[in-house]
Amino acid sequence: DLPTPSGSRHLRILGEIQDYSWSGGLLVTDLDVMSRLWKSTGLTYVDVQVADPSQVAAVKGRIAELTQNEYAAYVMDRNDIIGIADDVLRQSTSAASVQVWLASIIGFLGIGNSLVVGVLQRQREIGLLRAVGMPRGQLQRTVAIEALLIGVSAGLLGMAGGLLGGWMPLRHFT
């Protein structure tokens, strides 16, 4: 049962298809039925299936030619629609890309800061190790290995947190 300007009408469902082109759902009906029940002669969307893929451009051109004087029509093929969807997705995620770069820079600064603080706080320990005979190269390798372990650990924790933080809201949309 669907509400129309002339009251509720009962329509028989002839079939069901999955269509992801509109989030609110889609009702496919004959143009005569639409104009009779909804008092509308406006055409919103026409889906044309072309059997021979090599003829898509020709069919697209012919539809544009036939409708140019009667309708303000946008004639798009599958690649046009995919391109528009890609552009919308790219534009909507561009701010997230900036956030990722900022988070990476902040993360690197944080790791570097913790390493500098660690070395400065351990000056006596480093001096003692040098005094008992630890070569400068070995001490440098020790600090470098510590930096590597801290960096890898922070990176893994950051990736796990980022994936979890991205997955949680995404599960509501997919």
TIVO-2410 file (N, C-alpha, C; in nm, 3 decimals):
# residues 174
REC num residu      c1      c2      c3 atome chaine
REC   1      D   0.085  -0.118   0.000     N      A
REC   1      D   0.000   0.000   0.000    CA      A
REC   1      D   0.089   0.123   0.000     C      A
REC   2      L   0.064   0.213  -0.095     N      A
REC   2      L   0.144   0.334  -0.107    CA      A
REC   2      L   0.054   0.457  -0.101     C      A
REC   3      P   0.098   0.560  -0.030     N      A
REC   3      P   0.019   0.683  -0.027    CA      A
REC   3      P   0.035   0.759  -0.160     C      A
REC   4      T  -0.076   0.806  -0.214     N      A
REC   4      T  -0.076   0.888  -0.335    CA      A
REC   4      T  -0.160   1.011  -0.307     C      A
REC   5      P  -0.152   1.114  -0.391     N      A
REC   5      P  -0.236   1.233  -0.370    CA      A
REC   5      P  -0.385   1.203  -0.367     C      A
REC   6      S  -0.427   1.095  -0.432     N      A
REC   6      S  -0.570   1.061  -0.434    CA      A
REC   6      S  -0.605   0.953  -0.332     C      A
REC   7      G  -0.517   0.927  -0.236     N      A
REC   7      G  -0.543   0.827  -0.133    CA      A
REC   7      G  -0.450   0.708  -0.145     C      A
REC   8      S  -0.461   0.619  -0.048     N      A
REC   8      S  -0.374   0.501  -0.045    CA      A
REC   8      S  -0.413   0.405  -0.157     C      A
REC   9      R  -0.313   0.351  -0.224     N      A
REC   9      R  -0.336   0.256  -0.334    CA      A
REC   9      R  -0.261   0.127  -0.306     C      A
REC  10      H  -0.327   0.018  -0.339     N      A
REC  10      H  -0.266  -0.114  -0.323    CA      A
REC  10      H  -0.203  -0.154  -0.456     C      A
REC  11      L  -0.074  -0.183  -0.453     N      A
REC  11      L  -0.004  -0.227  -0.574    CA      A
REC  11      L   0.052  -0.366  -0.552     C      A
REC  12      R   0.050  -0.446  -0.656     N      A
REC  12      R   0.104  -0.582  -0.650    CA      A
REC  12      R   0.252  -0.575  -0.688     C      A
REC  13      I   0.338  -0.636  -0.607     N      A
REC  13      I   0.481  -0.638  -0.635    CA      A
REC  13      I   0.510  -0.751  -0.733     C      A
REC  14      L   0.570  -0.715  -0.845     N      A
REC  14      L   0.598  -0.814  -0.949    CA      A
REC  14      L   0.736  -0.876  -0.935     C      A
REC  15      G   0.826  -0.806  -0.870     N      A
REC  15      G   0.960  -0.860  -0.855    CA      A
REC  15      G   1.042  -0.774  -0.762     C      A
REC  16      E   1.159  -0.825  -0.730     N      A
REC  16      E   1.248  -0.755  -0.637    CA      A
REC  16      E   1.390  -0.768  -0.689     C      A
REC  17      I   1.460  -0.657  -0.688     N      A
REC  17      I   1.601  -0.659  -0.727    CA      A
REC  17      I   1.680  -0.580  -0.624     C      A
REC  18      Q   1.809  -0.610  -0.613     N      A
REC  18      Q   1.895  -0.531  -0.526    CA      A
REC  18      Q   1.955  -0.420  -0.610     C      A
REC  19      D   1.934  -0.298  -0.566     N      A
REC  19      D   1.986  -0.181  -0.637    CA      A
REC  19      D   2.046  -0.088  -0.533     C      A
REC  20      Y   2.174  -0.059  -0.546     N      A
REC  20      Y   2.243   0.024  -0.449    CA      A
REC  20      Y   2.258   0.168  -0.497     C      A
REC  21      S   2.180   0.209  -0.597     N      A
REC  21      S   2.195   0.343  -0.652    CA      A
REC  21      S   2.123   0.448  -0.566     C      A
REC  22      W   2.033   0.408  -0.479     N      A
REC  22      W   1.960   0.503  -0.397    CA      A
REC  22      W   1.938   0.443  -0.259     C      A
REC  23      S   1.982   0.515  -0.157     N      A
REC  23      S   1.979   0.460  -0.021    CA      A
REC  23      S   1.838   0.444   0.035     C      A
REC  24      G   1.743   0.520  -0.016     N      A
REC  24      G   1.607   0.514   0.038    CA      A
REC  24      G   1.520   0.408  -0.026     C      A
REC  25      G   1.572   0.330  -0.118     N      A
REC  25      G   1.491   0.230  -0.186    CA      A
REC  25      G   1.444   0.282  -0.321     C      A
REC  26      L   1.385   0.195  -0.398     N      A
REC  26      L   1.351   0.229  -0.535    CA      A
REC  26      L   1.221   0.158  -0.573     C      A
REC  27      L   1.130   0.234  -0.635     N      A
REC  27      L   1.007   0.177  -0.686    CA      A
REC  27      L   1.009   0.196  -0.837     C      A
REC  28      V   1.000   0.088  -0.909     N      A
REC  28      V   0.999   0.095  -1.055    CA      A
REC  28      V   0.854   0.077  -1.098     C      A
REC  29      T   0.805   0.174  -1.173     N      A
REC  29      T   0.666   0.168  -1.217    CA      A
REC  29      T   0.654   0.224  -1.359     C      A
REC  30      D   0.545   0.196  -1.421     N      A
REC  30      D   0.517   0.246  -1.555    CA      A
REC  30      D   0.488   0.396  -1.548     C      A
REC  31      L   0.529   0.470  -1.652     N      A
REC  31      L   0.508   0.615  -1.654    CA      A
REC  31      L   0.359   0.650  -1.651     C      A
REC  32      D   0.274   0.570  -1.717     N      A
REC  32      D   0.130   0.595  -1.716    CA      A
REC  32      D   0.072   0.578  -1.575     C      A
REC  33      V   0.119   0.476  -1.503     N      A
REC  33      V   0.072   0.453  -1.366    CA      A
REC  33      V   0.115   0.569  -1.277     C      A
REC  34      M   0.238   0.614  -1.293     N      A
REC  34      M   0.288   0.725  -1.212    CA      A
REC  34      M   0.207   0.852  -1.238     C      A
REC  35      S   0.178   0.882  -1.363     N      A
REC  35      S   0.104   1.005  -1.394    CA      A
REC  35      S  -0.040   0.995  -1.346     C      A
REC  36      R  -0.099   0.875  -1.351     N      A
REC  36      R  -0.238   0.858  -1.307    CA      A
REC  36      R  -0.250   0.864  -1.155     C      A
REC  37      L  -0.161   0.794  -1.081     N      A
REC  37      L  -0.173   0.787  -0.935    CA      A
REC  37      L  -0.111   0.907  -0.863     C      A
REC  38      W   0.001   0.955  -0.912     N      A
REC  38      W   0.071   1.063  -0.842    CA      A
REC  38      W   0.054   1.198  -0.911     C      A
REC  39      K  -0.026   1.201  -1.018     N      A
REC  39      K  -0.052   1.325  -1.092    CA      A
REC  39      K   0.079   1.393  -1.133     C      A
REC  40      S   0.174   1.313  -1.177     N      A
REC  40      S   0.305   1.365  -1.215    CA      A
REC  40      S   0.342   1.311  -1.352     C      A
REC  41      T   0.384   1.400  -1.436     N      A
REC  41      T   0.431   1.357  -1.568    CA      A
REC  41      T   0.583   1.366  -1.575     C      A
REC  42      G   0.645   1.400  -1.463     N      A
REC  42      G   0.791   1.413  -1.460    CA      A
REC  42      G   0.859   1.277  -1.462     C      A
REC  43      L   0.961   1.269  -1.540     N      A
REC  43      L   1.039   1.147  -1.548    CA      A
REC  43      L   1.166   1.168  -1.468     C      A
REC  44      T   1.192   1.081  -1.373     N      A
REC  44      T   1.306   1.100  -1.285    CA      A
REC  44      T   1.428   1.022  -1.332     C      A
REC  45      Y   1.409   0.898  -1.369     N      A
REC  45      Y   1.523   0.810  -1.393    CA      A
REC  45      Y   1.482   0.703  -1.493     C      A
REC  46      V   1.564   0.681  -1.591     N      A
REC  46      V   1.539   0.575  -1.689    CA      A
REC  46      V   1.664   0.489  -1.694     C      A
REC  47      D   1.645   0.360  -1.681     N      A
REC  47      D   1.756   0.265  -1.689    CA      A
REC  47      D   1.743   0.189  -1.820     C      A
REC  48      V   1.842   0.201  -1.905     N      A
REC  48      V   1.839   0.134  -2.034    CA      A
REC  48      V   1.949   0.028  -2.035     C      A
REC  49      Q   1.911  -0.094  -2.067     N      A
REC  49      Q   2.006  -0.204  -2.078    CA      A
REC  49      Q   2.038  -0.224  -2.226     C      A
REC  50      V   2.166  -0.223  -2.261     N      A
REC  50      V   2.208  -0.239  -2.400    CA      A
REC  50      V   2.273  -0.377  -2.411     C      A
REC  51      A   2.219  -0.459  -2.501     N      A
REC  51      A   2.267  -0.597  -2.515    CA      A
REC  51      A   2.411  -0.603  -2.567     C      A
REC  52      D   2.444  -0.517  -2.661     N      A
REC  52      D   2.578  -0.517  -2.721    CA      A
REC  52      D   2.660  -0.403  -2.661     C      A
REC  53      P   2.760  -0.434  -2.576     N      A
REC  53      P   2.839  -0.329  -2.512    CA      A
REC  53      P   2.906  -0.231  -2.609     C      A
REC  54      S   2.932  -0.275  -2.730     N      A
REC  54      S   2.996  -0.185  -2.827    CA      A
REC  54      S   2.900  -0.077  -2.877     C      A
REC  55      Q   2.770  -0.094  -2.851     N      A
REC  55      Q   2.669   0.001  -2.896    CA      A
REC  55      Q   2.628   0.103  -2.789     C      A
REC  56      V   2.691   0.096  -2.671     N      A
REC  56      V   2.651   0.185  -2.561    CA      A
REC  56      V   2.666   0.331  -2.600     C      A
REC  57      A   2.778   0.369  -2.660     N      A
REC  57      A   2.799   0.509  -2.698    CA      A
REC  57      A   2.696   0.555  -2.801     C      A
REC  58      A   2.664   0.469  -2.896     N      A
REC  58      A   2.565   0.505  -2.999    CA      A
REC  58      A   2.426   0.522  -2.937     C      A
REC  59      V   2.388   0.431  -2.848     N      A
REC  59      V   2.258   0.439  -2.782    CA      A
REC  59      V   2.252   0.564  -2.694     C      A
REC  60      K   2.360   0.591  -2.623     N      A
REC  60      K   2.368   0.709  -2.537    CA      A
REC  60      K   2.349   0.837  -2.621     C      A
REC  61      G   2.418   0.844  -2.734     N      A
REC  61      G   2.405   0.960  -2.822    CA      A
REC  61      G   2.265   0.975  -2.878     C      A
REC  62      R   2.203   0.865  -2.914     N      A
REC  62      R   2.067   0.869  -2.971    CA      A
REC  62      R   1.965   0.914  -2.866     C      A
REC  63      I   1.980   0.865  -2.742     N      A
REC  63      I   1.889   0.907  -2.635    CA      A
REC  63      I   1.905   1.057  -2.609     C      A
REC  64      A   2.027   1.105  -2.604     N      A
REC  64      A   2.051   1.248  -2.583    CA      A
REC  64      A   1.990   1.330  -2.695     C      A
REC  65      E   2.002   1.280  -2.817     N      A
REC  65      E   1.946   1.349  -2.934    CA      A
REC  65      E   1.794   1.354  -2.927     C      A
REC  66      L   1.731   1.243  -2.889     N      A
REC  66      L   1.585   1.235  -2.886    CA      A
REC  66      L   1.524   1.316  -2.772     C      A
REC  67      T   1.596   1.334  -2.663     N      A
REC  67      T   1.539   1.402  -2.546    CA      A
REC  67      T   1.581   1.547  -2.533     C      A
REC  68      Q   1.667   1.596  -2.620     N      A
REC  68      Q   1.723   1.731  -2.601    CA      A
REC  68      Q   1.618   1.841  -2.604     C      A
REC  69      N   1.511   1.826  -2.680     N      A
REC  69      N   1.409   1.932  -2.688    CA      A
REC  69      N   1.299   1.917  -2.584     C      A
REC  70      E   1.285   1.799  -2.523     N      A
REC  70      E   1.174   1.773  -2.433    CA      A
REC  70      E   1.213   1.767  -2.286     C      A
REC  71      Y   1.335   1.717  -2.257     N      A
REC  71      Y   1.378   1.696  -2.119    CA      A
REC  71      Y   1.515   1.759  -2.097     C      A
REC  72      A   1.542   1.797  -1.973     N      A
REC  72      A   1.678   1.836  -1.934    CA      A
REC  72      A   1.742   1.708  -1.881     C      A
REC  73      A   1.791   1.626  -1.973     N      A
REC  73      A   1.836   1.492  -1.937    CA      A
REC  73      A   1.988   1.485  -1.929     C      A
REC  74      Y   2.035   1.407  -1.832     N      A
REC  74      Y   2.175   1.372  -1.821    CA      A
REC  74      Y   2.185   1.226  -1.863     C      A
REC  75      V   2.249   1.200  -1.972     N      A
REC  75      V   2.261   1.064  -2.022    CA      A
REC  75      V   2.399   1.014  -1.981     C      A
REC  76      M   2.400   0.914  -1.894     N      A
REC  76      M   2.525   0.861  -1.841    CA      A
REC  76      M   2.531   0.711  -1.861     C      A
REC  77      D   2.649   0.664  -1.893     N      A
REC  77      D   2.667   0.519  -1.898    CA      A
REC  77      D   2.726   0.473  -1.766     C      A
REC  78      R   2.747   0.344  -1.755     N      A
REC  78      R   2.796   0.284  -1.631    CA      A
REC  78      R   2.929   0.348  -1.587     C      A
REC  79      N   3.019   0.373  -1.682     N      A
REC  79      N   3.148   0.432  -1.647    CA      A
REC  79      N   3.133   0.574  -1.594     C      A
REC  80      D   3.039   0.650  -1.649     N      A
REC  80      D   3.013   0.786  -1.599    CA      A
REC  80      D   2.965   0.781  -1.453     C      A
REC  81      I   2.873   0.690  -1.425     N      A
REC  81      I   2.818   0.679  -1.290    CA      A
REC  81      I   2.926   0.634  -1.192     C      A
REC  82      I   3.008   0.538  -1.233     N      A
REC  82      I   3.118   0.493  -1.148    CA      A
REC  82      I   3.216   0.607  -1.124     C      A
REC  83      G   3.244   0.687  -1.228     N      A
REC  83      G   3.334   0.801  -1.213    CA      A
REC  83      G   3.281   0.904  -1.115     C      A
REC  84      I   3.151   0.932  -1.121     N      A
REC  84      I   3.089   1.027  -1.028    CA      A
REC  84      I   3.098   0.972  -0.886     C      A
REC  85      A   3.067   0.845  -0.868     N      A
REC  85      A   3.074   0.784  -0.735    CA      A
REC  85      A   3.217   0.788  -0.682     C      A
REC  86      D   3.315   0.761  -0.767     N      A
REC  86      D   3.456   0.768  -0.725    CA      A
REC  86      D   3.494   0.909  -0.683     C      A
REC  87      D   3.449   1.009  -0.759     N      A
REC  87      D   3.479   1.149  -0.725    CA      A
REC  87      D   3.418   1.187  -0.590     C      A
REC  88      V   3.294   1.147  -0.568     N      A
REC  88      V   3.228   1.178  -0.440    CA      A
REC  88      V   3.303   1.111  -0.326     C      A
REC  89      L   3.341   0.985  -0.343     N      A
REC  89      L   3.414   0.913  -0.239    CA      A
REC  89      L   3.550   0.978  -0.214     C      A
REC  90      R   3.619   1.015  -0.321     N      A
REC  90      R   3.751   1.077  -0.308    CA      A
REC  90      R   3.740   1.212  -0.235     C      A
REC  91      Q   3.639   1.291  -0.270     N      A
REC  91      Q   3.620   1.421  -0.205    CA      A
REC  91      Q   3.584   1.406  -0.057     C      A
REC  92      S   3.499   1.307  -0.028     N      A
REC  92      S   3.456   1.291   0.110    CA      A
REC  92      S   3.565   1.232   0.199     C      A
REC  93      T   3.662   1.165   0.142     N      A
REC  93      T   3.770   1.108   0.223    CA      A
REC  93      T   3.898   1.191   0.219     C      A
REC  94      S   3.898   1.303   0.146     N      A
REC  94      S   4.020   1.382   0.137    CA      A
REC  94      S   4.057   1.443   0.272     C      A
REC  95      A   3.958   1.483   0.351     N      A
REC  95      A   3.986   1.537   0.484    CA      A
REC  95      A   4.047   1.429   0.573     C      A
REC  96      A   4.003   1.305   0.558     N      A
REC  96      A   4.058   1.196   0.636    CA      A
REC  96      A   4.205   1.173   0.601     C      A
REC  97      S   4.242   1.193   0.475     N      A
REC  97      S   4.381   1.177   0.435    CA      A
REC  97      S   4.470   1.279   0.503     C      A
REC  98      V   4.421   1.402   0.514     N      A
REC  98      V   4.497   1.506   0.584    CA      A
REC  98      V   4.512   1.469   0.731     C      A
REC  99      Q   4.406   1.417   0.790     N      A
REC  99      Q   4.412   1.375   0.930    CA      A
REC  99      Q   4.513   1.263   0.951     C      A
REC 100      V   4.521   1.170   0.856     N      A
REC 100      V   4.617   1.061   0.867    CA      A
REC 100      V   4.760   1.115   0.865     C      A
REC 101      W   4.787   1.210   0.774     N      A
REC 101      W   4.921   1.269   0.767    CA      A
REC 101      W   4.954   1.345   0.896     C      A
REC 102      L   4.858   1.421   0.947     N      A
REC 102      L   4.882   1.494   1.072    CA      A
REC 102      L   4.907   1.397   1.188     C      A
REC 103      A   4.829   1.292   1.195     N      A
REC 103      A   4.848   1.192   1.301    CA      A
REC 103      A   4.984   1.125   1.288     C      A
REC 104      S   5.029   1.099   1.166     N      A
REC 104      S   5.160   1.037   1.145    CA      A
REC 104      S   5.272   1.130   1.191     C      A
REC 105      I   5.261   1.257   1.155     N      A
REC 105      I   5.363   1.354   1.196    CA      A
REC 105      I   5.368   1.366   1.348     C      A
REC 106      I   5.250   1.374   1.410     N      A
REC 106      I   5.244   1.384   1.556    CA      A
REC 106      I   5.301   1.258   1.620     C      A
REC 107      G   5.272   1.142   1.561     N      A
REC 107      G   5.325   1.016   1.613    CA      A
REC 107      G   5.477   1.012   1.605     C      A
REC 108      F   5.533   1.052   1.490     N      A
REC 108      F   5.678   1.053   1.477    CA      A
REC 108      F   5.742   1.151   1.576     C      A
REC 109      L   5.681   1.268   1.593     N      A
REC 109      L   5.734   1.364   1.689    CA      A
REC 109      L   5.727   1.308   1.832     C      A
REC 110      G   5.618   1.240   1.863     N      A
REC 110      G   5.604   1.180   1.996    CA      A
REC 110      G   5.707   1.072   2.022     C      A
REC 111      I   5.729   0.988   1.923     N      A
REC 111      I   5.830   0.882   1.939    CA      A
REC 111      I   5.969   0.943   1.954     C      A
REC 112      G   5.999   1.041   1.869     N      A
REC 112      G   6.130   1.108   1.878    CA      A
REC 112      G   6.148   1.176   2.012     C      A
REC 113      N   6.043   1.240   2.060     N      A
REC 113      N   6.049   1.308   2.190    CA      A
REC 113      N   6.074   1.207   2.302     C      A
REC 114      S   6.005   1.094   2.298     N      A
REC 114      S   6.025   0.995   2.406    CA      A
REC 114      S   6.165   0.937   2.402     C      A
REC 115      L   6.223   0.923   2.283     N      A
REC 115      L   6.361   0.873   2.274    CA      A
REC 115      L   6.460   0.975   2.329     C      A
REC 116      V   6.440   1.102   2.295     N      A
REC 116      V   6.530   1.207   2.346    CA      A
REC 116      V   6.520   1.214   2.497     C      A
REC 117      V   6.399   1.211   2.551     N      A
REC 117      V   6.381   1.215   2.696    CA      A
REC 117      V   6.446   1.092   2.760     C      A
REC 118      G   6.430   0.976   2.697     N      A
REC 118      G   6.491   0.854   2.750    CA      A
REC 118      G   6.643   0.863   2.755     C      A
REC 119      V   6.703   0.918   2.651     N      A
REC 119      V   6.849   0.932   2.650    CA      A
REC 119      V   6.893   1.035   2.753     C      A
REC 120      L   6.822   1.148   2.761     N      A
REC 120      L   6.859   1.252   2.857    CA      A
REC 120      L   6.844   1.204   3.002     C      A
REC 121      Q   6.741   1.127   3.030     N      A
REC 121      Q   6.721   1.077   3.166    CA      A
REC 121      Q   6.823   0.969   3.201     C      A
REC 122      R   6.881   0.907   3.101     N      A
REC 122      R   6.975   0.798   3.128    CA      A
REC 122      R   7.120   0.840   3.104     C      A
REC 123      Q   7.148   0.969   3.114     N      A
REC 123      Q   7.284   1.015   3.091    CA      A
REC 123      Q   7.383   0.949   3.186     C      A
REC 124      R   7.345   0.936   3.311     N      A
REC 124      R   7.437   0.872   3.409    CA      A
REC 124      R   7.461   0.726   3.372     C      A
REC 125      E   7.351   0.659   3.335     N      A
REC 125      E   7.364   0.518   3.296    CA      A
REC 125      E   7.454   0.504   3.174     C      A
REC 126      I   7.436   0.591   3.075     N      A
REC 126      I   7.518   0.588   2.955    CA      A
REC 126      I   7.664   0.619   2.990     C      A
REC 127      G   7.684   0.719   3.078     N      A
REC 127      G   7.821   0.751   3.122    CA      A
REC 127      G   7.885   0.635   3.193     C      A
REC 128      L   7.809   0.566   3.277     N      A
REC 128      L   7.862   0.450   3.349    CA      A
REC 128      L   7.900   0.338   3.252     C      A
REC 129      L   7.813   0.313   3.152     N      A
REC 129      L   7.843   0.210   3.052    CA      A
REC 129      L   7.970   0.245   2.974     C      A
REC 130      R   7.987   0.372   2.941     N      A
REC 130      R   8.110   0.414   2.871    CA      A
REC 130      R   8.231   0.400   2.963     C      A
REC 131      A   8.210   0.429   3.094     N      A
REC 131      A   8.323   0.423   3.190    CA      A
REC 131      A   8.372   0.281   3.211     C      A
REC 132      V   8.279   0.183   3.203     N      A
REC 132      V   8.322   0.044   3.223    CA      A
REC 132      V   8.371  -0.019   3.094     C      A
REC 133      G   8.374   0.059   2.985     N      A
REC 133      G   8.437   0.008   2.864    CA      A
REC 133      G   8.347  -0.024   2.746     C      A
REC 134      M   8.220   0.011   2.750     N      A
REC 134      M   8.133  -0.014   2.635    CA      A
REC 134      M   8.175   0.079   2.522     C      A
REC 135      P   8.203   0.021   2.404     N      A
REC 135      P   8.243   0.106   2.291    CA      A
REC 135      P   8.127   0.198   2.246     C      A
REC 136      R   8.162   0.312   2.190     N      A
REC 136      R   8.065   0.411   2.145    CA      A
REC 136      R   7.969   0.350   2.041     C      A
REC 137      G   8.022   0.270   1.948     N      A
REC 137      G   7.938   0.207   1.845    CA      A
REC 137      G   7.835   0.113   1.904     C      A
REC 138      Q   7.874   0.035   2.005     N      A
REC 138      Q   7.781  -0.057   2.069    CA      A
REC 138      Q   7.671   0.021   2.141     C      A
REC 139      L   7.709   0.131   2.205     N      A
REC 139      L   7.611   0.214   2.274    CA      A
REC 139      L   7.514   0.276   2.173     C      A
REC 140      Q   7.566   0.320   2.060     N      A
REC 140      Q   7.479   0.377   1.956    CA      A
REC 140      Q   7.383   0.272   1.901     C      A
REC 141      R   7.434   0.149   1.879     N      A
REC 141      R   7.346   0.041   1.832    CA      A
REC 141      R   7.238   0.008   1.934     C      A
REC 142      T   7.273   0.012   2.064     N      A
REC 142      T   7.175  -0.016   2.169    CA      A
REC 142      T   7.062   0.087   2.166     C      A
REC 143      V   7.101   0.215   2.155     N      A
REC 143      V   7.000   0.321   2.148    CA      A
REC 143      V   6.917   0.308   2.020     C      A
REC 144      A   6.982   0.274   1.908     N      A
REC 144      A   6.910   0.258   1.781    CA      A
REC 144      A   6.813   0.141   1.787     C      A
REC 145      I   6.853   0.030   1.848     N      A
REC 145      I   6.764  -0.086   1.860    CA      A
REC 145      I   6.645  -0.052   1.949     C      A
REC 146      E   6.672   0.022   2.058     N      A
REC 146      E   6.563   0.066   2.145    CA      A
REC 146      E   6.465   0.156   2.068     C      A
REC 147      A   6.520   0.247   1.987     N      A
REC 147      A   6.435   0.335   1.906    CA      A
REC 147      A   6.353   0.254   1.807     C      A
REC 148      L   6.416   0.154   1.745     N      A
REC 148      L   6.345   0.069   1.649    CA      A
REC 148      L   6.230  -0.007   1.718     C      A
REC 149      L   6.258  -0.063   1.835     N      A
REC 149      L   6.154  -0.138   1.906    CA      A
REC 149      L   6.039  -0.047   1.949     C      A
REC 150      I   6.072   0.072   1.998     N      A
REC 150      I   5.967   0.166   2.037    CA      A
REC 150      I   5.886   0.208   1.914     C      A
REC 151      G   5.954   0.237   1.804     N      A
REC 151      G   5.885   0.279   1.681    CA      A
REC 151      G   5.795   0.170   1.626     C      A
REC 152      V   5.846   0.048   1.619     N      A
REC 152      V   5.765  -0.063   1.567    CA      A
REC 152      V   5.645  -0.090   1.658     C      A
REC 153      S   5.670  -0.090   1.790     N      A
REC 153      S   5.560  -0.113   1.885    CA      A
REC 153      S   5.453  -0.005   1.872     C      A
REC 154      A   5.498   0.121   1.866     N      A
REC 154      A   5.402   0.231   1.853    CA      A
REC 154      A   5.327   0.223   1.720     C      A
REC 155      G   5.398   0.186   1.613     N      A
REC 155      G   5.333   0.172   1.483    CA      A
REC 155      G   5.228   0.063   1.482     C      A
REC 156      L   5.262  -0.053   1.540     N      A
REC 156      L   5.166  -0.163   1.545    CA      A
REC 156      L   5.044  -0.128   1.630     C      A
REC 157      L   5.069  -0.066   1.747     N      A
REC 157      L   4.956  -0.024   1.831    CA      A
REC 157      L   4.872   0.082   1.760     C      A
REC 158      G   4.937   0.175   1.689     N      A
REC 158      G   4.865   0.278   1.616    CA      A
REC 158      G   4.781   0.219   1.503     C      A
REC 159      M   4.838   0.122   1.430     N      A
REC 159      M   4.762   0.059   1.322    CA      A
REC 159      M   4.643  -0.018   1.377     C      A
REC 160      A   4.665  -0.092   1.487     N      A
REC 160      A   4.555  -0.168   1.546    CA      A
REC 160      A   4.445  -0.073   1.594     C      A
REC 161      G   4.485   0.035   1.660     N      A
REC 161      G   4.387   0.133   1.706    CA      A
REC 161      G   4.316   0.200   1.591     C      A
REC 162      G   4.390   0.232   1.484     N      A
REC 162      G   4.329   0.296   1.367    CA      A
REC 162      G   4.231   0.204   1.296     C      A
REC 163      L   4.270   0.078   1.281     N      A
REC 163      L   4.179  -0.018   1.216    CA      A
REC 163      L   4.053  -0.039   1.299     C      A
REC 164      L   4.072  -0.051   1.430     N      A
REC 164      L   3.956  -0.068   1.517    CA      A
REC 164      L   3.868   0.058   1.515     C      A
REC 165      G   3.933   0.174   1.521     N      A
REC 165      G   3.859   0.301   1.518    CA      A
REC 165      G   3.788   0.323   1.385     C      A
REC 166      G   3.843   0.272   1.276     N      A
REC 166      G   3.777   0.283   1.146    CA      A
REC 166      G   3.669   0.179   1.127     C      A
REC 167      W   3.690   0.060   1.184     N      A
REC 167      W   3.594  -0.049   1.166    CA      A
REC 167      W   3.466  -0.024   1.245     C      A
REC 168      M   3.479   0.031   1.364     N      A
REC 168      M   3.360   0.046   1.450    CA      A
REC 168      M   3.252   0.132   1.384     C      A
REC 169      P   3.283   0.253   1.333     N      A
REC 169      P   3.175   0.328   1.268    CA      A
REC 169      P   3.134   0.268   1.134     C      A
REC 170      L   3.231   0.206   1.063     N      A
REC 170      L   3.201   0.150   0.932    CA      A
REC 170      L   3.102   0.035   0.939     C      A
REC 171      R   3.105  -0.041   1.046     N      A
REC 171      R   3.014  -0.157   1.055    CA      A
REC 171      R   2.869  -0.114   1.057     C      A
REC 172      H   2.843   0.012   1.092     N      A
REC 172      H   2.705   0.061   1.092    CA      A
REC 172      H   2.658   0.099   0.951     C      A
REC 173      F   2.753   0.119   0.857     N      A
REC 173      F   2.718   0.162   0.723    CA      A
REC 173      F   2.725   0.050   0.621     C      A
REC 174      T   2.786  -0.063   0.657     N      A
REC 174      T   2.801  -0.171   0.558    CA      A
REC 174      T   2.723  -0.292   0.601     C      A
***
